[in-house]
Amino acid sequence: MGKRDNRVAYMNPIAMARSRGPVQSSGPTIQDYLNRPRPTWEEVKEQLEKKKKGSKALAEFEEKMNENWKKELEKHREKLLSGSESSSKKRQRKKKEKKKSGRQFFRF
């Protein structure tokens, strides 16, 4: 009894692809990409200038945020200035309370 022949013919995938012929691509070709319309140098300069200027909406938003920030700072300053007088009184009261509480512990 002999062994079975398990050999399979090797198929070169590159040769198989070549035998089928060129592949039909559905997308744009390299030539299409190279021949695409491009902006002129003047148009490129105009676009760069527009980018440097920035958008109007962004400028308006920044101004609005600056105004809001200034208002918040003013409110905060007012609180600190009005609260500074009362906070100094509070500190004095705390010092007096500490002195009084400290005296009570030493009495017998």
N, CA, C and O atoms as CSV, one atom per row, in Angstrom:
chain,resi,resn,atom,element,x,y,z
A,1,MET,N,N,0.828,-1.164,0.000
A,1,MET,CA,C,0.000,0.000,0.000
A,1,MET,C,C,0.887,1.246,0.000
A,1,MET,O,O,1.806,1.393,0.806
A,2,GLY,N,N,0.581,2.097,-0.903
A,2,GLY,CA,C,1.358,3.325,-1.005
A,2,GLY,C,C,0.685,4.508,-0.321
A,2,GLY,O,O,-0.508,4.481,-0.020
A,3,LYS,N,N,1.482,5.544,-0.086
A,3,LYS,CA,C,0.912,6.744,0.545
A,3,LYS,C,C,0.161,7.557,-0.491
A,3,LYS,O,O,0.436,7.493,-1.689
A,4,ARG,N,N,-0.792,8.319,0.008
A,4,ARG,CA,C,-1.552,9.194,-0.884
A,4,ARG,C,C,-0.709,10.369,-1.315
A,4,ARG,O,O,0.188,10.786,-0.582
A,5,ASP,N,N,-0.970,10.906,-2.468
A,5,ASP,CA,C,-0.259,12.075,-2.967
A,5,ASP,C,C,-1.007,13.325,-2.510
A,5,ASP,O,O,-2.093,13.623,-3.006
A,6,ASN,N,N,-0.412,14.060,-1.554
A,6,ASN,CA,C,-1.069,15.249,-0.993
A,6,ASN,C,C,-0.577,16.544,-1.631
A,6,ASN,O,O,-0.941,17.629,-1.177
A,7,ARG,N,N,0.237,16.449,-2.665
A,7,ARG,CA,C,0.799,17.665,-3.255
A,7,ARG,C,C,-0.276,18.464,-3.984
A,7,ARG,O,O,-1.175,17.903,-4.611
A,8,VAL,N,N,-0.160,19.822,-3.883
A,8,VAL,CA,C,-1.089,20.734,-4.544
A,8,VAL,C,C,-0.270,21.663,-5.406
A,8,VAL,O,O,0.811,22.087,-4.997
A,9,ALA,N,N,-0.751,21.989,-6.577
A,9,ALA,CA,C,-0.028,22.895,-7.464
A,9,ALA,C,C,0.003,24.287,-6.847
A,9,ALA,O,O,-1.016,24.792,-6.376
A,10,TYR,N,N,1.189,24.903,-6.854
A,10,TYR,CA,C,1.346,26.256,-6.302
A,10,TYR,C,C,0.954,27.259,-7.366
A,10,TYR,O,O,1.408,27.181,-8.507
A,11,MET,N,N,0.099,28.210,-6.982
A,11,MET,CA,C,-0.332,29.256,-7.905
A,11,MET,C,C,0.277,30.577,-7.440
A,11,MET,O,O,0.040,31.025,-6.318
A,12,ASN,N,N,1.056,31.185,-8.311
A,12,ASN,CA,C,1.679,32.464,-7.992
A,12,ASN,C,C,0.594,33.553,-8.034
A,12,ASN,O,O,0.003,33.780,-9.090
A,13,PRO,N,N,0.320,34.228,-6.911
A,13,PRO,CA,C,-0.776,35.205,-6.890
A,13,PRO,C,C,-0.527,36.398,-7.807
A,13,PRO,O,O,-1.474,36.940,-8.378
A,14,ILE,N,N,0.727,36.818,-7.960
A,14,ILE,CA,C,1.030,37.952,-8.833
A,14,ILE,C,C,0.778,37.570,-10.287
A,14,ILE,O,O,0.194,38.338,-11.051
A,15,ALA,N,N,1.225,36.377,-10.657
A,15,ALA,CA,C,1.002,35.912,-12.023
A,15,ALA,C,C,-0.476,35.750,-12.314
A,15,ALA,O,O,-0.925,36.036,-13.424
A,16,MET,N,N,-1.238,35.293,-11.332
A,16,MET,CA,C,-2.685,35.134,-11.502
A,16,MET,C,C,-3.343,36.494,-11.727
A,16,MET,O,O,-4.222,36.633,-12.577
A,17,ALA,N,N,-2.915,37.485,-10.968
A,17,ALA,CA,C,-3.500,38.825,-11.112
A,17,ALA,C,C,-3.167,39.412,-12.473
A,17,ALA,O,O,-4.006,40.060,-13.101
A,18,ARG,N,N,-1.929,39.182,-12.931
A,18,ARG,CA,C,-1.530,39.708,-14.245
A,18,ARG,C,C,-2.322,39.045,-15.361
A,18,ARG,O,O,-2.656,39.684,-16.359
A,19,SER,N,N,-2.620,37.771,-15.191
A,19,SER,CA,C,-3.347,37.057,-16.240
A,19,SER,C,C,-4.785,37.565,-16.365
A,19,SER,O,O,-5.372,37.497,-17.445
A,20,ARG,N,N,-5.350,38.069,-15.281
A,20,ARG,CA,C,-6.721,38.591,-15.322
A,20,ARG,C,C,-6.791,39.913,-16.076
A,20,ARG,O,O,-7.827,40.255,-16.647
A,21,GLY,N,N,-5.690,40.653,-16.078
A,21,GLY,CA,C,-5.679,41.937,-16.764
A,21,GLY,C,C,-5.714,43.087,-15.764
A,21,GLY,O,O,-5.753,42.862,-14.555
A,22,PRO,N,N,-5.700,44.327,-16.272
A,22,PRO,CA,C,-5.681,45.483,-15.369
A,22,PRO,C,C,-6.992,45.609,-14.580
A,22,PRO,O,O,-8.067,45.277,-15.080
A,23,VAL,N,N,-6.878,46.089,-13.350
A,23,VAL,CA,C,-8.034,46.235,-12.477
A,23,VAL,C,C,-8.733,47.552,-12.808
A,23,VAL,O,O,-8.086,48.590,-12.951
A,24,GLN,N,N,-10.041,47.501,-12.925
A,24,GLN,CA,C,-10.816,48.717,-13.180
A,24,GLN,C,C,-11.116,49.392,-11.840
A,24,GLN,O,O,-11.878,48.868,-11.027
A,25,SER,N,N,-10.501,50.576,-11.619
A,25,SER,CA,C,-10.727,51.274,-10.351
A,25,SER,C,C,-11.969,52.141,-10.481
A,25,SER,O,O,-12.245,52.711,-11.536
A,26,SER,N,N,-12.697,52.225,-9.400
A,26,SER,CA,C,-13.940,52.994,-9.427
A,26,SER,C,C,-13.702,54.457,-9.053
A,26,SER,O,O,-14.504,55.318,-9.416
A,27,GLY,N,N,-12.630,54.752,-8.345
A,27,GLY,CA,C,-12.368,56.108,-7.881
A,27,GLY,C,C,-11.560,56.919,-8.870
A,27,GLY,O,O,-11.286,56.463,-9.980
A,28,PRO,N,N,-11.169,58.144,-8.464
A,28,PRO,CA,C,-10.367,58.987,-9.352
A,28,PRO,C,C,-8.958,58.425,-9.527
A,28,PRO,O,O,-8.410,57.785,-8.630
A,29,THR,N,N,-8.400,58.674,-10.680
A,29,THR,CA,C,-7.065,58.169,-10.973
A,29,THR,C,C,-6.013,59.168,-10.509
A,29,THR,O,O,-6.338,60.270,-10.067
A,30,ILE,N,N,-4.768,58.776,-10.614
A,30,ILE,CA,C,-3.659,59.660,-10.252
A,30,ILE,C,C,-3.632,60.858,-11.185
A,30,ILE,O,O,-3.355,61.979,-10.760
A,31,GLN,N,N,-3.919,60.618,-12.451
A,31,GLN,CA,C,-3.943,61.726,-13.419
A,31,GLN,C,C,-5.020,62.741,-13.062
A,31,GLN,O,O,-4.816,63.948,-13.201
A,32,ASP,N,N,-6.161,62.251,-12.604
A,32,ASP,CA,C,-7.225,63.170,-12.176
A,32,ASP,C,C,-6.747,64.037,-11.017
A,32,ASP,O,O,-7.021,65.236,-10.969
A,33,TYR,N,N,-6.036,63.420,-10.094
A,33,TYR,CA,C,-5.538,64.148,-8.929
A,33,TYR,C,C,-4.511,65.204,-9.345
A,33,TYR,O,O,-4.543,66.335,-8.860
A,34,LEU,N,N,-3.603,64.824,-10.246
A,34,LEU,CA,C,-2.568,65.762,-10.665
A,34,LEU,C,C,-3.129,66.891,-11.526
A,34,LEU,O,O,-2.582,67.994,-11.521
A,35,ASN,N,N,-4.194,66.639,-12.253
A,35,ASN,CA,C,-4.776,67.645,-13.135
A,35,ASN,C,C,-5.902,68.447,-12.487
A,35,ASN,O,O,-6.612,69.180,-13.176
A,36,ARG,N,N,-6.075,68.317,-11.172
A,36,ARG,CA,C,-7.157,69.025,-10.495
A,36,ARG,C,C,-6.915,70.539,-10.551
A,36,ARG,O,O,-5.768,70.974,-10.661
A,37,PRO,N,N,-7.972,71.337,-10.476
A,37,PRO,CA,C,-7.785,72.794,-10.492
A,37,PRO,C,C,-7.146,73.271,-9.194
A,37,PRO,O,O,-7.534,72.845,-8.105
A,38,ARG,N,N,-6.177,74.146,-9.319
A,38,ARG,CA,C,-5.475,74.664,-8.141
A,38,ARG,C,C,-5.651,76.173,-8.086
A,38,ARG,O,O,-5.796,76.813,-9.127
A,39,PRO,N,N,-5.641,76.761,-6.873
A,39,PRO,CA,C,-5.771,78.218,-6.769
A,39,PRO,C,C,-4.498,78.915,-7.246
A,39,PRO,O,O,-3.401,78.360,-7.176
A,40,THR,N,N,-4.671,80.133,-7.728
A,40,THR,CA,C,-3.507,80.914,-8.146
A,40,THR,C,C,-2.813,81.461,-6.912
A,40,THR,O,O,-3.348,81.392,-5.805
A,41,TRP,N,N,-1.619,82.007,-7.109
A,41,TRP,CA,C,-0.836,82.523,-5.988
A,41,TRP,C,C,-1.559,83.689,-5.315
A,41,TRP,O,O,-1.493,83.842,-4.095
A,42,GLU,N,N,-2.258,84.519,-6.120
A,42,GLU,CA,C,-3.003,85.647,-5.550
A,42,GLU,C,C,-4.147,85.153,-4.658
A,42,GLU,O,O,-4.395,85.715,-3.591
A,43,GLU,N,N,-4.836,84.108,-5.095
A,43,GLU,CA,C,-5.918,83.544,-4.290
A,43,GLU,C,C,-5.391,82.971,-2.980
A,43,GLU,O,O,-6.031,83.091,-1.935
A,44,VAL,N,N,-4.220,82.349,-3.047
A,44,VAL,CA,C,-3.612,81.787,-1.831
A,44,VAL,C,C,-3.278,82.913,-0.857
A,44,VAL,O,O,-3.511,82.784,0.345
A,45,LYS,N,N,-2.730,84.020,-1.373
A,45,LYS,CA,C,-2.399,85.165,-0.514
A,45,LYS,C,C,-3.648,85.725,0.159
A,45,LYS,O,O,-3.629,86.048,1.347
A,46,GLU,N,N,-4.737,85.837,-0.608
A,46,GLU,CA,C,-5.988,86.350,-0.043
A,46,GLU,C,C,-6.496,85.450,1.083
A,46,GLU,O,O,-6.945,85.936,2.121
A,47,GLN,N,N,-6.422,84.145,0.871
A,47,GLN,CA,C,-6.873,83.208,1.905
A,47,GLN,C,C,-6.034,83.336,3.165
A,47,GLN,O,O,-6.566,83.286,4.274
A,48,LEU,N,N,-4.712,83.504,3.001
A,48,LEU,CA,C,-3.843,83.642,4.167
A,48,LEU,C,C,-4.161,84.927,4.931
A,48,LEU,O,O,-4.144,84.936,6.162
A,49,GLU,N,N,-4.451,86.014,4.207
A,49,GLU,CA,C,-4.803,87.270,4.874
A,49,GLU,C,C,-6.102,87.133,5.661
A,49,GLU,O,O,-6.224,87.658,6.768
A,50,LYS,N,N,-7.070,86.425,5.081
A,50,LYS,CA,C,-8.340,86.214,5.772
A,50,LYS,C,C,-8.129,85.433,7.064
A,50,LYS,O,O,-8.751,85.729,8.084
A,51,LYS,N,N,-7.249,84.434,7.015
A,51,LYS,CA,C,-6.985,83.639,8.218
A,51,LYS,C,C,-6.329,84.482,9.301
A,51,LYS,O,O,-6.622,84.320,10.486
A,52,LYS,N,N,-5.436,85.388,8.892
A,52,LYS,CA,C,-4.757,86.233,9.871
A,52,LYS,C,C,-5.735,87.172,10.562
A,52,LYS,O,O,-5.612,87.438,11.757
A,53,LYS,N,N,-6.715,87.677,9.799
A,53,LYS,CA,C,-7.703,88.598,10.369
A,53,LYS,C,C,-8.591,87.894,11.383
A,53,LYS,O,O,-8.934,88.478,12.410
A,54,GLY,N,N,-8.959,86.682,11.121
A,54,GLY,CA,C,-9.832,85.937,12.015
A,54,GLY,C,C,-11.288,86.197,11.668
A,54,GLY,O,O,-11.601,87.059,10.847
A,55,SER,N,N,-12.153,85.457,12.288
A,55,SER,CA,C,-13.572,85.583,11.981
A,55,SER,C,C,-14.218,86.662,12.840
A,55,SER,O,O,-13.772,86.932,13.955
A,56,LYS,N,N,-15.270,87.273,12.310
A,56,LYS,CA,C,-15.993,88.316,13.043
A,56,LYS,C,C,-16.709,87.732,14.247
A,56,LYS,O,O,-16.753,88.348,15.312
A,57,ALA,N,N,-17.265,86.550,14.075
A,57,ALA,CA,C,-18.007,85.908,15.168
A,57,ALA,C,C,-17.083,85.642,16.352
A,57,ALA,O,O,-17.459,85.850,17.505
A,58,LEU,N,N,-15.886,85.184,16.055
A,58,LEU,CA,C,-14.930,84.909,17.134
A,58,LEU,C,C,-14.542,86.193,17.845
A,58,LEU,O,O,-14.442,86.218,19.071
A,59,ALA,N,N,-14.322,87.267,17.082
A,59,ALA,CA,C,-13.948,88.544,17.690
A,59,ALA,C,C,-15.076,89.061,18.589
A,59,ALA,O,O,-14.820,89.554,19.687
A,60,GLU,N,N,-16.313,88.948,18.127
A,60,GLU,CA,C,-17.459,89.383,18.935
A,60,GLU,C,C,-17.570,88.560,20.211
A,60,GLU,O,O,-17.829,89.092,21.291
A,61,PHE,N,N,-17.373,87.269,20.071
A,61,PHE,CA,C,-17.448,86.391,21.244
A,61,PHE,C,C,-16.372,86.761,22.269
A,61,PHE,O,O,-16.641,86.809,23.469
A,62,GLU,N,N,-15.151,87.023,21.786
A,62,GLU,CA,C,-14.068,87.391,22.699
A,62,GLU,C,C,-14.372,88.704,23.408
A,62,GLU,O,O,-14.115,88.840,24.604
A,63,GLU,N,N,-14.923,89.679,22.668
A,63,GLU,CA,C,-15.276,90.954,23.300
A,63,GLU,C,C,-16.335,90.753,24.379
A,63,GLU,O,O,-16.242,91.323,25.467
A,64,LYS,N,N,-17.337,89.942,24.072
A,64,LYS,CA,C,-18.407,89.674,25.031
A,64,LYS,C,C,-17.850,89.007,26.284
A,64,LYS,O,O,-18.222,89.361,27.403
A,65,MET,N,N,-16.956,88.039,26.087
A,65,MET,CA,C,-16.369,87.351,27.235
A,65,MET,C,C,-15.513,88.305,28.062
A,65,MET,O,O,-15.501,88.223,29.290
A,66,ASN,N,N,-14.790,89.218,27.390
A,66,ASN,CA,C,-13.988,90.202,28.116
A,66,ASN,C,C,-14.876,91.105,28.957
A,66,ASN,O,O,-14.540,91.420,30.099
A,67,GLU,N,N,-16.008,91.525,28.399
A,67,GLU,CA,C,-16.934,92.368,29.154
A,67,GLU,C,C,-17.471,91.617,30.370
A,67,GLU,O,O,-17.512,92.159,31.475
A,68,ASN,N,N,-17.880,90.377,30.162
A,68,ASN,CA,C,-18.392,89.564,31.275
A,68,ASN,C,C,-17.314,89.391,32.343
A,68,ASN,O,O,-17.607,89.445,33.538
A,69,TRP,N,N,-16.074,89.183,31.918
A,69,TRP,CA,C,-14.976,88.981,32.850
A,69,TRP,C,C,-14.735,90.256,33.662
A,69,TRP,O,O,-14.499,90.192,34.869
A,70,LYS,N,N,-14.796,91.410,32.999
A,70,LYS,CA,C,-14.612,92.680,33.706
A,70,LYS,C,C,-15.699,92.883,34.748
A,70,LYS,O,O,-15.422,93.328,35.862
A,71,LYS,N,N,-16.945,92.555,34.386
A,71,LYS,CA,C,-18.050,92.689,35.340
A,71,LYS,C,C,-17.825,91.789,36.551
A,71,LYS,O,O,-18.035,92.203,37.691
A,72,GLU,N,N,-17.398,90.560,36.295
A,72,GLU,CA,C,-17.141,89.629,37.405
A,72,GLU,C,C,-16.030,90.144,38.308
A,72,GLU,O,O,-16.114,90.038,39.531
A,73,LEU,N,N,-14.984,90.704,37.696
A,73,LEU,CA,C,-13.888,91.246,38.504
A,73,LEU,C,C,-14.368,92.402,39.366
A,73,LEU,O,O,-14.004,92.494,40.539
A,74,GLU,N,N,-15.183,93.288,38.796
A,74,GLU,CA,C,-15.701,94.416,39.570
A,74,GLU,C,C,-16.537,93.927,40.755
A,74,GLU,O,O,-16.401,94.439,41.867
A,75,LYS,N,N,-17.398,92.940,40.517
A,75,LYS,CA,C,-18.208,92.396,41.612
A,75,LYS,C,C,-17.328,91.806,42.703
A,75,LYS,O,O,-17.563,92.010,43.894
A,76,HIS,N,N,-16.327,91.082,42.276
A,76,HIS,CA,C,-15.429,90.439,43.233
A,76,HIS,C,C,-14.683,91.492,44.053
A,76,HIS,O,O,-14.536,91.351,45.267
A,77,ARG,N,N,-14.211,92.554,43.377
A,77,ARG,CA,C,-13.518,93.632,44.093
A,77,ARG,C,C,-14.432,94.284,45.114
A,77,ARG,O,O,-14.026,94.545,46.246
A,78,GLU,N,N,-15.690,94.549,44.703
A,78,GLU,CA,C,-16.636,95.167,45.626
A,78,GLU,C,C,-16.851,94.285,46.857
A,78,GLU,O,O,-16.891,94.774,47.986
A,79,LYS,N,N,-16.987,92.991,46.623
A,79,LYS,CA,C,-17.168,92.076,47.751
A,79,LYS,C,C,-15.969,92.120,48.681
A,79,LYS,O,O,-16.117,92.171,49.902
A,80,LEU,N,N,-14.770,92.101,48.088
A,80,LEU,CA,C,-13.570,92.113,48.922
A,80,LEU,C,C,-13.444,93.420,49.689
A,80,LEU,O,O,-13.105,93.415,50.872
A,81,LEU,N,N,-13.712,94.536,49.027
A,81,LEU,CA,C,-13.587,95.830,49.696
A,81,LEU,C,C,-14.632,95.987,50.785
A,81,LEU,O,O,-14.314,96.457,51.878
A,82,SER,N,N,-15.876,95.603,50.511
A,82,SER,CA,C,-16.914,95.719,51.534
A,82,SER,C,C,-16.708,94.675,52.623
A,82,SER,O,O,-17.015,94.927,53.788
A,83,GLY,N,N,-16.202,93.533,52.266
A,83,GLY,CA,C,-15.997,92.463,53.233
A,83,GLY,C,C,-14.739,92.632,54.047
A,83,GLY,O,O,-14.600,91.991,55.089
A,84,SER,N,N,-13.804,93.478,53.609
A,84,SER,CA,C,-12.550,93.631,54.338
A,84,SER,C,C,-12.771,94.289,55.688
A,84,SER,O,O,-12.107,93.946,56.666
A,85,GLU,N,N,-13.719,95.253,55.745
A,85,GLU,CA,C,-14.009,95.902,57.036
A,85,GLU,C,C,-14.616,94.911,58.012
A,85,GLU,O,O,-14.207,94.847,59.172
A,86,SER,N,N,-15.585,94.143,57.552
A,86,SER,CA,C,-16.248,93.200,58.442
A,86,SER,C,C,-15.313,92.052,58.813
A,86,SER,O,O,-15.383,91.528,59.925
A,87,SER,N,N,-14.425,91.655,57.872
A,87,SER,CA,C,-13.529,90.548,58.187
A,87,SER,C,C,-12.518,90.950,59.267
A,87,SER,O,O,-12.132,90.122,60.092
A,88,SER,N,N,-12.091,92.211,59.264
A,88,SER,CA,C,-11.156,92.650,60.311
A,88,SER,C,C,-11.846,92.641,61.669
A,88,SER,O,O,-11.220,92.309,62.676
A,89,LYS,N,N,-13.141,93.007,61.713
A,89,LYS,CA,C,-13.896,92.960,62.976
A,89,LYS,C,C,-14.034,91.520,63.447
A,89,LYS,O,O,-13.920,91.233,64.639
A,90,LYS,N,N,-14.279,90.623,62.512
A,90,LYS,CA,C,-14.410,89.212,62.863
A,90,LYS,C,C,-13.112,88.691,63.468
A,90,LYS,O,O,-13.134,87.929,64.435
A,91,ARG,N,N,-11.991,89.100,62.904
A,91,ARG,CA,C,-10.703,88.658,63.439
A,91,ARG,C,C,-10.501,89.139,64.868
A,91,ARG,O,O,-10.021,88.400,65.727
A,92,GLN,N,N,-10.882,90.405,65.107
A,92,GLN,CA,C,-10.735,90.949,66.454
A,92,GLN,C,C,-11.611,90.181,67.436
A,92,GLN,O,O,-11.178,89.892,68.551
A,93,ARG,N,N,-12.834,89.848,67.040
A,93,ARG,CA,C,-13.729,89.080,67.909
A,93,ARG,C,C,-13.132,87.719,68.225
A,93,ARG,O,O,-13.173,87.271,69.371
A,94,LYS,N,N,-12.574,87.055,67.207
A,94,LYS,CA,C,-11.985,85.731,67.420
A,94,LYS,C,C,-10.818,85.816,68.401
A,94,LYS,O,O,-10.649,84.940,69.249
A,95,LYS,N,N,-10.016,86.872,68.283
A,95,LYS,CA,C,-8.877,87.033,69.192
A,95,LYS,C,C,-9.366,87.209,70.627
A,95,LYS,O,O,-8.811,86.630,71.561
A,96,LYS,N,N,-10.411,88.016,70.785
A,96,LYS,CA,C,-10.957,88.243,72.137
A,96,LYS,C,C,-11.507,86.939,72.705
A,96,LYS,O,O,-11.288,86.623,73.875
A,97,GLU,N,N,-12.219,86.188,71.875
A,97,GLU,CA,C,-12.777,84.920,72.340
A,97,GLU,C,C,-11.681,83.949,72.752
A,97,GLU,O,O,-11.825,83.235,73.744
A,98,LYS,N,N,-10.593,83.917,72.002
A,98,LYS,CA,C,-9.484,83.029,72.342
A,98,LYS,C,C,-8.869,83.431,73.669
A,98,LYS,O,O,-8.540,82.582,74.498
A,99,LYS,N,N,-8.716,84.736,73.864
A,99,LYS,CA,C,-8.139,85.206,75.124
A,99,LYS,C,C,-9.037,84.820,76.292
A,99,LYS,O,O,-8.560,84.350,77.325
A,100,LYS,N,N,-10.346,85.024,76.119
A,100,LYS,CA,C,-11.289,84.684,77.195
A,100,LYS,C,C,-11.292,83.186,77.470
A,100,LYS,O,O,-11.278,82.761,78.626
A,101,SER,N,N,-11.309,82.386,76.402
A,101,SER,CA,C,-11.358,80.942,76.607
A,101,SER,C,C,-10.052,80.456,77.234
A,101,SER,O,O,-10.060,79.509,78.021
A,102,GLY,N,N,-8.958,81.082,76.901
A,102,GLY,CA,C,-7.676,80.709,77.484
A,102,GLY,C,C,-7.611,81.015,78.967
A,102,GLY,O,O,-6.990,80.265,79.720
A,103,ARG,N,N,-8.230,82.087,79.402
A,103,ARG,CA,C,-8.254,82.465,80.827
A,103,ARG,C,C,-9.062,81.469,81.641
A,103,ARG,O,O,-8.688,81.147,82.769
A,104,GLN,N,N,-10.155,80.980,81.095
A,104,GLN,CA,C,-11.022,80.092,81.839
A,104,GLN,C,C,-10.341,78.780,82.201
A,104,GLN,O,O,-10.640,78.221,83.256
A,105,PHE,N,N,-9.466,78.282,81.399
A,105,PHE,CA,C,-8.832,76.999,81.681
A,105,PHE,C,C,-7.868,77.105,82.870
A,105,PHE,O,O,-7.644,76.115,83.566
A,106,PHE,N,N,-7.303,78.276,83.110
A,106,PHE,CA,C,-6.313,78.383,84.162
A,106,PHE,C,C,-6.935,78.686,85.534
A,106,PHE,O,O,-6.218,78.677,86.534
A,107,ARG,N,N,-8.210,78.947,85.609
A,107,ARG,CA,C,-8.842,79.188,86.916
A,107,ARG,C,C,-9.170,77.861,87.594
A,107,ARG,O,O,-9.570,76.893,86.947
A,108,PHE,N,N,-8.993,77.842,88.887
A,108,PHE,CA,C,-9.301,76.629,89.643
A,108,PHE,C,C,-10.326,76.873,90.694
A,108,PHE,O,O,-10.698,75.951,91.420
